[in-house]
Amino acid sequence: MVANEHTKTNGATVSLEEAAQTILNEGVALVALERYDSAVAAFDRLLERFGFSEDPSFRQLVAAALFNKGTSLSKLRRNEEAVQTFDRLLTRFSSSSDPVLQEMIANATVKTLGRVEDAIAAYDEVSKRFAEATEPAIQQSVAEALFSMGVRLGALDRHEEALAVYNEVVRRFASGTSLMLREAVARSMLNKGAQLGMLGREDEAMVVYEELARRCEGEPEALLRASAVSALGNKAIRLGALNRNDEALAIYDELIRRFAGSGDLEPELRAPVAKAMFDKGARLGALGRSAEAVDAYAQVITRFGGSDDPAVREQVSRALVNKGARLGMLGRWDESLVAYDQVVERDGGATAPALRERVARAIYNRGTALRKMGRESEAIAAWDEVVKHYGDSPMPALRDLVAKSRDAIVKKS
């Protein structure tokens, strides 16, 4: 299924993404009414229809359905099913950098702490039992079991143990020839770098990212080359955190030169390249180099503004919001308003939580810009719009913007 397909709902034609959002909203409403059995049934409908889709449009909706289903099952004291549901959420989305998904992962981890040790023990048993297996299918199962074990150890802040597990994946399967094993090794190396960063071992993390980039940058499969892009981007982020900004910016420039190209990028590369281009703008902004940051964000928008890929659209939306903010810092308020209006025009009808947050932030920032320009009534209208459209949202980021909008409305200019 793809996001631009359509379906019939009550006689009306709507996108599949809208249909999934409607089912999720139905389930959430049933939870609020404490009709947990009916809520579980609603979430199951969504999961049956969209749960195995690889389309990024559905990832937050599927994750929300799994989380809310697990919570509802807990309320019904169907604890075994609840744990299985949370485990499915953790397994599928634990590597995501999406803040919305990270929040759900954190909450799911808390809810399953009593069973995590059992899961870790089970993965360890699989790893030991089939240590000498040479059949590709069994090796893949062992690699996935070890990877999942590392994810759960990391979620428990047992970073050293997680590192050992990721090292084991690399040791056992670095010479594997199947795409599945090579991809499992790449994911393990990315997570190893992240764990080293959490331990403050920045130099070691960067060595891992360099090794992964060398390993994957020449691969014929775009999925593996995307790991190289992510590795280089992560190295640049670590360098920035160490205030080694010239090195970080040089990596972003080299990465963009090598992977962005001038032609049409392979789908697997678009999101990580767009993120790297955005991160370059963010690094420049953090250094107070606002004019250069504006140019970097403009490159993201120009290169990827026409993409329908939700993960790429998210980076474009972020770039527009940040471009607007930096233009404001430069006193270019009219241009700032144009950037915020573009966010609303592009993504105002989006149902993905990350895009909804960007739209709300653009409207809130628009109010701030209008107040700076002395257009007080228009500023208040913008903040009223945030309160009206997002006042009932359960998302923490949106609740924060609603609270800020209410404060801004009552504050004297």
Phi, psi and omega per residue, in radians:
M1 nan 2.547 3.088
V2 -2.206 2.791 -2.976
A3 -1.170 -0.430 -3.088
N4 -1.621 0.113 2.967
E5 -1.267 2.864 -3.088
H6 -2.299 2.822 3.131
T7 -2.532 2.963 3.130
K8 -1.732 2.247 3.057
T9 -2.295 1.991 -3.103
N10 0.934 0.668 3.081
G11 1.505 -0.200 -3.112
A12 -1.754 2.577 3.100
T13 -1.547 2.154 3.132
V14 -2.329 2.806 3.099
S15 -1.229 2.761 3.102
L16 -1.090 -0.605 3.096
E17 -1.088 -0.734 3.112
E18 -1.158 -0.664 3.119
A19 -1.105 -0.745 3.111
A20 -1.115 -0.732 3.119
Q21 -1.096 -0.658 3.126
T22 -1.100 -0.753 3.125
I23 -1.144 -0.739 3.113
L24 -1.066 -0.787 3.122
N25 -1.051 -0.661 3.100
E26 -1.073 -0.820 3.134
G27 -1.088 -0.763 3.134
V28 -1.091 -0.697 3.105
A29 -1.109 -0.678 3.105
L30 -1.170 -0.626 3.061
V31 -1.076 -0.768 3.134
A32 -1.052 -0.519 3.109
L33 -1.536 0.038 -3.120
E34 1.088 0.484 3.064
R35 -1.693 1.259 -2.928
Y36 -1.213 -0.637 3.100
D37 -1.043 -0.808 3.134
S38 -1.160 -0.626 3.110
A39 -1.102 -0.776 3.120
V40 -1.031 -0.727 3.131
A41 -1.082 -0.698 3.119
A42 -1.133 -0.806 3.138
F43 -1.100 -0.637 3.103
D44 -1.115 -0.637 3.094
R45 -1.073 -0.779 3.131
L46 -1.107 -0.777 -3.088
L47 -1.194 -0.634 3.119
E48 -1.124 -0.624 -3.051
R49 -1.529 -0.651 -3.001
F50 -2.138 -0.082 -2.965
G51 -1.109 -0.404 -3.107
F52 -1.887 0.163 3.118
S53 -1.227 2.431 3.064
E54 -1.628 0.009 -3.140
D55 -1.209 2.162 -3.139
P56 -1.015 -0.364 3.130
S57 -0.994 -0.500 -2.996
F58 -1.784 -0.059 -2.973
R59 -1.098 -0.765 -3.138
Q60 -1.226 -0.607 3.129
L61 -1.195 -0.736 3.104
V62 -1.148 -0.760 3.123
A63 -1.074 -0.745 3.126
A64 -1.120 -0.670 3.106
A65 -1.119 -0.768 3.123
L66 -1.107 -0.789 -3.119
F67 -1.097 -0.823 -3.112
N68 -1.211 -0.571 3.059
K69 -1.131 -0.793 3.116
G70 -1.043 -0.752 3.117
T71 -1.094 -0.738 3.141
S72 -1.138 -0.718 3.108
L73 -1.100 -0.646 3.079
S74 -1.093 -0.721 3.120
K75 -1.093 -0.557 3.127
L76 -1.487 0.047 -3.108
R77 1.090 0.441 3.036
R78 -1.631 1.178 -2.890
N79 -1.160 -0.658 -3.137
E80 -1.084 -0.777 3.124
E81 -1.167 -0.636 3.125
A82 -1.079 -0.802 3.141
V83 -1.078 -0.740 3.131
Q84 -1.083 -0.659 -3.136
T85 -1.204 -0.800 3.094
F86 -1.097 -0.636 3.128
D87 -1.124 -0.674 3.088
R88 -1.095 -0.701 3.102
L89 -1.095 -0.817 -3.121
L90 -1.108 -0.763 -3.090
T91 -1.109 -0.712 -3.035
R92 -1.413 -0.621 -2.937
F93 -2.082 0.097 -3.022
S94 -1.130 -0.406 -3.114
S95 -1.552 -0.016 -3.065
S96 -1.243 2.501 3.057
S97 -1.675 0.008 3.136
D98 -1.130 2.121 -3.108
P99 -0.999 -0.636 3.132
V100 -1.129 -0.776 3.120
L101 -1.196 -0.646 3.128
Q102 -1.047 -0.689 3.125
E103 -1.120 -0.740 3.115
M104 -1.160 -0.681 3.115
I105 -1.080 -0.785 -3.139
A106 -1.055 -0.788 -3.138
N107 -1.160 -0.688 3.121
A108 -1.150 -0.653 3.116
T109 -1.073 -0.763 3.110
V110 -1.049 -0.731 -3.081
K111 -1.221 -0.353 -3.077
T112 -1.950 0.203 -3.066
L113 -0.948 -0.631 -3.097
G114 -1.164 -0.328 -3.106
R115 -1.915 -0.126 -3.074
V116 -1.097 -0.693 3.131
E117 -1.058 -0.675 3.088
D118 -1.091 -0.740 -3.138
A119 -1.121 -0.774 3.136
I120 -1.057 -0.750 3.129
A121 -1.094 -0.681 3.138
A122 -1.141 -0.764 3.116
Y123 -1.102 -0.700 3.131
D124 -1.091 -0.691 3.125
E125 -1.105 -0.763 3.102
V126 -1.052 -0.784 -3.111
S127 -1.045 -0.789 -3.093
K128 -1.285 -0.693 -3.070
R129 -1.111 -0.638 -3.063
F130 -1.954 0.511 -3.062
A131 -1.037 -0.575 -3.064
E132 -1.743 0.083 -3.087
A133 -1.118 2.468 3.107
T134 -2.013 -0.170 3.130
E135 -1.182 2.274 -3.084
P136 -0.951 -0.726 -3.109
A137 -1.118 -0.702 3.137
I138 -1.232 -0.721 3.104
Q139 -1.036 -0.701 3.101
Q140 -1.090 -0.737 3.118
S141 -1.097 -0.714 3.114
V142 -1.130 -0.774 3.132
A143 -1.058 -0.750 3.129
E144 -1.161 -0.674 3.113
A145 -1.107 -0.777 3.118
L146 -1.119 -0.759 3.133
F147 -1.044 -0.807 3.123
S148 -1.095 -0.649 3.081
M149 -1.078 -0.753 3.105
G150 -1.092 -0.713 3.123
V151 -1.050 -0.789 -3.096
R152 -1.216 -0.657 3.078
L153 -1.112 -0.718 3.097
G154 -1.105 -0.685 3.130
A155 -1.117 -0.436 3.103
L156 -1.599 0.181 -3.104
D157 1.086 0.425 3.062
R158 -1.660 1.179 -2.933
H159 -1.177 -0.681 -3.139
E160 -1.100 -0.714 3.113
E161 -1.170 -0.685 3.096
A162 -1.068 -0.742 3.108
L163 -1.011 -0.772 -3.133
A164 -1.051 -0.683 -3.138
V165 -1.178 -0.812 3.127
Y166 -1.091 -0.653 3.061
N167 -1.071 -0.628 3.134
E168 -1.161 -0.704 3.085
V169 -1.033 -0.828 -3.118
V170 -1.126 -0.760 -3.120
R171 -1.057 -0.777 -3.058
R172 -1.314 -0.643 -2.875
F173 -2.125 0.153 -3.108
A174 -1.049 -0.481 -3.138
S175 -1.665 0.104 3.126
G176 -1.085 2.537 -3.076
T177 -1.793 -0.341 -3.119
S178 -1.283 2.629 3.127
L179 -1.046 -0.682 -3.106
M180 -1.087 -0.735 3.127
L181 -1.236 -0.702 3.125
R182 -1.126 -0.632 3.119
E183 -1.244 -0.639 3.089
A184 -1.120 -0.673 3.092
V185 -1.140 -0.754 3.140
A186 -1.089 -0.788 3.120
R187 -1.092 -0.677 3.137
S188 -1.155 -0.668 3.114
M189 -1.182 -0.689 3.074
L190 -1.059 -0.801 -3.138
N191 -1.189 -0.593 3.077
K192 -1.067 -0.781 3.096
G193 -1.043 -0.716 3.125
A194 -1.115 -0.740 3.136
Q195 -1.126 -0.719 3.094
L196 -1.078 -0.688 3.089
G197 -1.090 -0.708 3.123
M198 -1.125 -0.464 3.111
L199 -1.536 0.037 3.140
G200 1.357 0.217 -3.120
R201 -1.668 1.160 -2.987
E202 -1.095 -0.767 -3.103
D203 -1.077 -0.716 3.110
E204 -1.148 -0.684 3.114
A205 -1.048 -0.758 -3.108
M206 -1.168 -0.597 3.072
V207 -1.083 -0.735 3.119
V208 -1.094 -0.771 -3.141
Y209 -1.107 -0.689 3.099
E210 -1.094 -0.760 3.138
E211 -1.093 -0.749 3.136
L212 -1.126 -0.721 3.125
A213 -1.078 -0.764 3.106
R214 -1.094 -0.662 -3.075
R215 -1.187 -0.645 -2.936
C216 -1.900 -0.262 -2.987
E217 -1.146 -0.441 -3.141
G218 -1.757 0.134 -3.117
E219 -1.155 2.528 3.088
P220 -1.239 -0.462 -3.106
E221 -1.456 2.195 -3.114
A222 -1.066 -0.554 -3.141
L223 -1.031 -0.685 3.141
L224 -1.354 -0.636 3.067
R225 -1.119 -0.537 3.065
A226 -1.088 -0.591 3.070
S227 -1.123 -0.632 3.079
A228 -1.107 -0.744 3.101
V229 -1.059 -0.821 3.140
S230 -1.085 -0.693 -3.137
A231 -1.107 -0.814 3.122
L232 -1.129 -0.706 3.092
G233 -1.078 -0.728 3.117
N234 -1.146 -0.657 3.089
K235 -1.081 -0.751 3.132
A236 -1.092 -0.689 3.101
I237 -1.087 -0.744 3.123
R238 -1.108 -0.726 3.101
L239 -1.085 -0.719 3.096
G240 -1.072 -0.717 3.125
A241 -1.106 -0.466 3.101
L242 -1.572 0.115 -3.132
N243 1.131 0.412 3.046
R244 -1.661 1.173 -2.892
N245 -1.252 -0.649 3.125
D246 -1.088 -0.688 3.108
E247 -1.159 -0.719 3.134
A248 -1.081 -0.826 -3.113
L249 -1.147 -0.599 3.102
A250 -1.123 -0.663 3.118
I251 -1.166 -0.759 3.106
Y252 -1.029 -0.774 -3.113
D253 -1.116 -0.739 3.132
E254 -1.165 -0.717 3.129
L255 -1.067 -0.803 -3.126
I256 -1.129 -0.715 3.130
R257 -1.089 -0.737 -3.037
R258 -1.371 -0.612 -2.969
F259 -1.945 -0.498 -3.064
A260 -1.263 -0.789 3.101
G261 1.073 -2.983 3.129
S262 -1.996 -0.214 -3.126
G263 -1.602 -2.883 -3.132
D264 -1.448 2.083 -3.125
L265 -1.239 2.586 3.002
E266 -1.096 2.530 -3.037
P267 -0.928 -0.675 -3.083
E268 -1.155 -0.412 -3.082
L269 -1.576 -0.323 -2.973
R270 -1.093 -0.870 -3.078
A271 -1.131 -0.835 3.136
P272 -1.141 -0.600 3.093
V273 -1.188 -0.768 3.112
A274 -1.051 -0.702 3.117
K275 -1.112 -0.749 3.130
A276 -1.085 -0.717 3.111
M277 -1.133 -0.692 3.069
F278 -1.122 -0.781 -3.103
D279 -1.079 -0.582 3.051
K280 -1.057 -0.797 3.094
G281 -1.053 -0.716 -3.141
A282 -1.136 -0.678 3.117
R283 -1.136 -0.767 3.089
L284 -1.071 -0.706 3.107
G285 -1.107 -0.730 3.130
A286 -1.086 -0.439 3.122
L287 -1.543 0.040 -3.136
G288 1.358 0.216 -3.129
R289 -1.634 1.190 -2.944
S290 -1.117 -0.703 -3.115
A291 -1.112 -0.722 3.105
E292 -1.197 -0.616 3.093
A293 -1.100 -0.743 3.103
V294 -1.007 -0.764 3.128
D295 -1.108 -0.701 3.139
A296 -1.130 -0.754 3.106
Y297 -1.131 -0.647 3.123
A298 -1.088 -0.609 3.104
Q299 -1.135 -0.687 3.076
V300 -1.053 -0.812 -3.072
I301 -1.139 -0.760 -3.135
T302 -1.163 -0.755 -3.064
R303 -1.238 -0.662 -2.962
F304 -2.150 0.118 -3.057
G305 -1.062 -0.413 -3.127
G306 -1.643 0.091 -3.073
S307 -1.312 2.504 3.047
D308 -1.720 -0.086 3.129
D309 -1.178 2.090 -3.083
P310 -0.995 -0.654 3.138
A311 -1.146 -0.620 3.106
V312 -1.314 -0.725 3.104
R313 -1.003 -0.619 3.121
E314 -1.085 -0.725 3.122
Q315 -1.175 -0.662 3.094
V316 -1.124 -0.742 3.120
S317 -1.085 -0.765 3.094
R318 -1.054 -0.726 -3.125
A319 -1.122 -0.725 3.117
L320 -1.103 -0.772 3.133
V321 -1.093 -0.812 -3.124
N322 -1.205 -0.619 3.062
K323 -1.058 -0.766 3.105
G324 -1.046 -0.738 -3.132
A325 -1.135 -0.753 -3.134
R326 -1.194 -0.653 3.058
L327 -1.065 -0.677 3.076
G328 -1.082 -0.728 3.123
M329 -1.102 -0.460 3.098
L330 -1.534 0.035 -3.131
G331 1.334 0.232 -3.126
R332 -1.666 1.195 -2.952
W333 -1.156 -0.699 -3.133
D334 -1.078 -0.735 3.100
E335 -1.172 -0.607 3.087
S336 -1.045 -0.784 3.121
L337 -1.075 -0.656 3.132
V338 -1.073 -0.751 -3.139
A339 -1.094 -0.781 -3.139
Y340 -1.125 -0.693 3.124
D341 -1.124 -0.591 3.108
Q342 -1.120 -0.661 3.101
V343 -1.056 -0.829 -3.110
V344 -1.140 -0.720 -3.139
E345 -1.121 -0.729 -3.094
R346 -1.287 -0.794 -2.912
D347 -2.141 0.202 -3.099
G348 -1.051 -0.466 3.136
G349 -1.719 0.113 -3.093
A350 -1.224 2.557 3.088
T351 -1.830 -0.248 3.115
A352 -1.098 2.258 -3.074
P353 -0.954 -0.702 -3.108
A354 -1.109 -0.715 3.131
L355 -1.248 -0.631 3.086
R356 -1.076 -0.682 3.114
E357 -1.106 -0.726 -3.135
R358 -1.129 -0.689 3.110
V359 -1.110 -0.796 3.130
A360 -1.072 -0.718 3.137
R361 -1.150 -0.669 3.118
A362 -1.100 -0.734 3.137
I363 -1.158 -0.733 3.110
Y364 -1.087 -0.823 3.135
N365 -1.106 -0.588 3.093
R366 -1.066 -0.723 3.081
G367 -1.050 -0.742 3.121
T368 -1.079 -0.773 3.131
A369 -1.102 -0.751 -3.138
L370 -1.101 -0.675 3.096
R371 -1.120 -0.730 3.103
K372 -1.059 -0.534 -3.128
M373 -1.492 -0.003 3.135
G374 1.421 0.232 -3.123
R375 -1.742 1.250 -2.932
E376 -1.127 -0.757 -3.095
S377 -1.128 -0.637 3.097
E378 -1.226 -0.619 3.102
A379 -1.092 -0.819 -3.133
I380 -1.110 -0.646 3.104
A381 -1.090 -0.668 3.120
A382 -1.122 -0.804 -3.130
W383 -1.187 -0.599 3.043
D384 -1.050 -0.649 3.137
E385 -1.126 -0.699 3.087
V386 -1.062 -0.816 -3.123
V387 -1.113 -0.749 -3.092
K388 -1.131 -0.796 -3.015
H389 -1.486 -0.438 -2.998
Y390 -2.176 0.129 -3.075
G391 -1.096 -0.445 -3.122
D392 -1.739 0.116 -3.069
S393 -1.227 2.439 3.067
P394 -1.478 -0.131 -3.083
M395 -1.261 2.226 -3.111
P396 -0.967 -0.739 -3.105
A397 -1.105 -0.699 3.118
L398 -1.251 -0.658 3.080
R399 -1.056 -0.673 3.128
D400 -1.129 -0.743 3.124
L401 -1.160 -0.631 3.086
V402 -1.117 -0.771 3.130
A403 -1.091 -0.746 3.121
K404 -1.127 -0.642 3.125
S405 -1.145 -0.745 3.111
R406 -1.097 -0.718 3.105
D407 -1.106 -0.716 -3.117
A408 -1.145 -0.610 -3.114
I409 -1.109 -0.698 -3.074
V410 -1.518 -0.161 -3.113
K411 -1.453 2.440 3.103
K412 -1.281 2.495 3.105
S413 -1.337 nan nan
